[in-house]
């Protein structure tokens, strides 16, 4: 449900575009000294510095990227920010500002959009980023959210996708596959609800993987952890479209091959048990699931002693020469060619 039936419903048209922006952004405050002017003028003003600026943007469309039958609007606002911050952290940079643009149809009330912005505000507060601008407009159908994130890092700290070298170790943060399985559980419960609206889902056994889908957390801690360990990754990317797709991006950009090991994939116990329940192969989920928003990176083999045993990091393989290709080593010690079969928004 989008909103409480007992709530008064305020139409967006009663505020107008500028009134709506003022209303939605009045509780946001600026936290960074680099944010000179935020919302309220023709453009935001940012203080330049000796650091390099990182800019990334993502577009989320109802019916393509999210389903409001089980995605609460507050969670949607939070997740939309995380999707963008994750890309900044994947450059080994610190996020400082965001802009938010939305297009909404008249089926949404002011109270519904307030919920969306409450999630955005929580994300800004938690991750210490400033909302500095954006736009609102009408939509003929549903809701569309576009967020741009801006970050900073010293030139020597920024990490690209093209620096991986043979013998480098391949490392992932956190665990894999939870967000995809959370989506499968939510889709199943939606179908049950459509058949019998009296049936209330019992989701207690799936709390972790549902949270991975509805309220992911960007890994702001990983660039800081690596700096503390005095490790600079040779390449890095975030896992938004599935592990295999992201490894393909790094290997293609770096002109190298890889070997990753099936028995090294970090999987939460809830992921393993839900895979068994759905009769889905956990390796396929880890490789192709997507939306985990963990960081995948490569480090010099000389840095192994600095990262080994760290509970946030798992070495899952190593980089090889390009002519060796991209390979998965199975639990039975067989090598099979990797396929980049992550999520694709253009597929039917």
N, C-alpha and C positions, 0 to 999 in steps of 0.2 A: 504494500500500500504506500502511496506517495505521501499521504498526510492524514492526520487525525480527523475523523468525520465531525467531531465536536468543535474543531477549530473554526473560527471565522475565516472565510476565504477572501483574500484581498487580490483583486485582479492587478496584473502588472501594468496595464494601461492606465490605472489610476495614478501611478507615480510618474510615468513618462521615462524616457531613457536616462536623462541626467538625474532625475530624482531617484531612480532605481540604483544607479551607480553610487550616489551619495549615501543612500540607505544601506547598501550592502557593504560599503567599505568604511563606514564611520568608526568601526571598532578596531580597525587595523592600525597599528603604530609602527613606525620605522625603527629598526634595531641596528642598522649598519651606518657607520659614518660616511660610507661611500654613497649612500642614498641621500642626495641633497634635496630632491623634490620627488614626492611620490604621486599619489592620485590627486587630481584637482586642477591640473593645468593642461595646456595643449600637449605636452610631452613630459615624461619623467626626466630628471636630471641626475646623472651619476658622476661621482668624482673619479677621475682617472688616477691610475697609480703606476708604479713601475712593474706591476704584475701584468700577465696576459689575461685577456677576457675570454671566457668560454660561453658560448650561446647555443642553446638547444631548444627545439619546440616539438610538441606532440599534439595530435588532434584525436579526440575521442568522440565517437558518433554512436548515439543510441541505436540499438539493433545490430550494430557491427562489433563494437568493443564492449558493450555492457547491456544488461537486461534489467530494467528497473522493477521487474516482478520479484527479484530477490536481492537487488543491489540498493540498499538504502541511500538516499541522496547525500547524507552526511559522509558516508563511507566513500561514495563516488567522488566527492570533492577532495577528500583526503588522498585517495588513490591517484587522482588526476595529477596532484602535485608530486607524489612519489615517483610516478612514471618519468617525470622530467628531471627531478633531482638525481635520480639514479644515473642518468646520462652524464650529468656534471661530475658525479663521483667517479664514474668510469673513465673520466679524463684525468683523474687524480687531483681534482680541483675542489675548492670550497664553494658551495652555492650561496649566493647573497641576495638575489632578487628574483621575483617572478612577475609576469603579467598574465592576466586571466581574461579571456574573451569567451562569451557564451552566446549562443543563439537558442531561444526557447519558444515553444508554441504556446498558445493561449490556454492549453490544458493545464499548465503549471501556474499555481498561485504564487503570490509573494512569499507566503509561509514556506512553500516548497523550496523556492530558490534561497531563502534564508538558511534552510537546512544544508543545502549544497555549500553555501559560503561558510557555514559553521565548520564544516569539514576542512575547507581550504584554510580557514583561520587557525584551526588546531594544528594542521600541518606546518603552517608558517611559524607558529609559536614553538612547536616541538623541535623543528629543524633550524630555527633562527634565520629565517629568510623574510625579506620584505616584499609585500605586495605593492607594486609601484605603478600599476596601470592596467589597461585592457579596454574591452568594449562589450556592450550588450546590444543585441538586435533580436528581431523576431524570426521565427522559423515556421515553415509551413507544416513541419512534422517533427515532433520529438524535441530532443535536446542535443546540442553539440557543444563541446568544450575544447578550446584551444589554449594551451598554456606554454609560455616561453620562460625558460629559466636562464639566469645569467650567473656565472661563477667566475672566480679568479684563482690564479695560481702563479707562482714564480715560473718563468719560462723553463727553467731547468727541471721543474717538477712535473710538467705536463706529460702524460703518457698517451701514445697513439696506438693504433691497431697494428702498425707495420714494423714493430721493432723486435719481434720474436726471432730467436736464432736457434739453430740445431743444438741439442742437448739442454736447452732451457726447460725448466719444469713447468707443467701446466697445473694451475691451482684454482680452486673455486672456494668462495666463501659460503658459509651456511650449509643448507641442504637443498636437494633438488626434487622437483615433481609435485610438491604440495599444492601449489596454486591450481595446476591442471586438474588434480584429483578433487580439490574443493569445488571446482566448477562442475565436475561430473556429478558429485553428490547434489549440488544445488539444482542442476538440470533434472535429475531424477526426481527430487522432491517436488519440483514445479509440475512435472507431469502427473505425479500422484495427486497433487492439490487440484489440478484441472479436472481430474476424474471425480474426485471427492473433496470438495472444498471444506468439509467438516474435519478432514484428516489433518491434524497438526503434526508437523515433522519433528522427530526426535533426533537432534543433531549433536547431542552431547559427545558421542564417540568420534565425531569428526571436527571437533572444535579447532584444532591446530590447522588442518588443511583448509577449512572454510575461512579462517582468519588470513591465511596466506593468499586467498583469492580476493576477499572483500576488503582487507585492510593490510596490504603489504607495507613493509618498511624498507626504505632505501638504505643502502649500507654506507652511511656517512662515516661510520666508525672504521671502516677498512683502510681508506687512505691514511687516516691518522695512526692506526695500528702499524701500518707498514713504515711510516716515517719513524715511529718510535723504535721499530726493529731495525732501522737503518737499511731498509730494503726498498729499492726503486724497481717496480715492475718494468719489464722490457716491452710489454704490450698489455692492453687491458680493454675490456668491453663489458657491458652489463648483459645479464641473461634475461632478455625480454621475449625472445622468439624461440627459445629452446636451446639447449646446450650444443647440439650438433650444428645448428645454423651459425651460432656465435663462433664456434671453433673454425668453421669454414671462413668466416669473415677475417679472423686473425691470420689464418694460414694463407689465404688468398692475398691479403694486404702485405704480409711479411714474406711471401714467396717461399714458404716452407711446407713440410708435411708434419704429421703427428701420429703418435700412438697414445690412445687413452684406454684405460683398463676398467672393464665392467665391474670387477670386484672392488674397485676403489671409490665408486660413486657414493657420495654421502646421502643416505636416505633416512628420513625420520621413521620410527616404528609405525606411526599412523599411516604413512605413505605405503609401507610394505603391507600392512593388514588390509588397507583399502584396495590395493592392487589385487590382493588375493580374493577379496569379496567381489570385485568387478571382473575378475579373471582377465586382468590386463597385465602385460609384462612390465615390470618396474623399470627395466633398462630403457624400453621405448618411452616411458613416461619421463624419465630423466633426460633423455636425448631430445625429445620433441615436444615436451609439455609447454614450456614457455611461461611467462609472467611470474617467474620466481624473483626477479629483480635482485639476484645475487650478482657478485662480480666474478668474472672469469679473467685470469691474468697469467702471464708467464714471468718467471724470474730466473735469473742465472742459477745454474746448478751450485755455484759457490755460495749461494745464500740459503741452501737447504738447512743447514744447522740453525739458522735464525728463525725459520718458520716451522720446523718439524715439531710435532706435538702440540701446536697451538690449536685450541678447541674451535676457533673460528675459521680455520683454513684446512683444506684437504688437497694433497697432491694427487691428481688423478691420471697423470701421464707425462709425456715429454715431447718436445719438438724434434722432428727429424729433418733430413734433407728433403727437398721438394720432390725429387724423383721417387721417393718411397711412398708418396701418397698419404691420404688420411685414413687411418685404420683404428678399428675398435678391436681390442684383444678380449675375447670372451672368457668366462670363468673356466671353460674347457681348454683355454690357451690356444684358441683358434683366432686367426686374424681375418676380419671381414672389413670391407671398404665402408667407410662412413658415408651416410647420405645426409644432405642438408634438408631435412623435412620438418622444419619448424613451422610455426603458425604464419599464415599468409592471409592478410585481410582482403586480397583480391580474388581468393578462391571462392567458388560457389558454395 
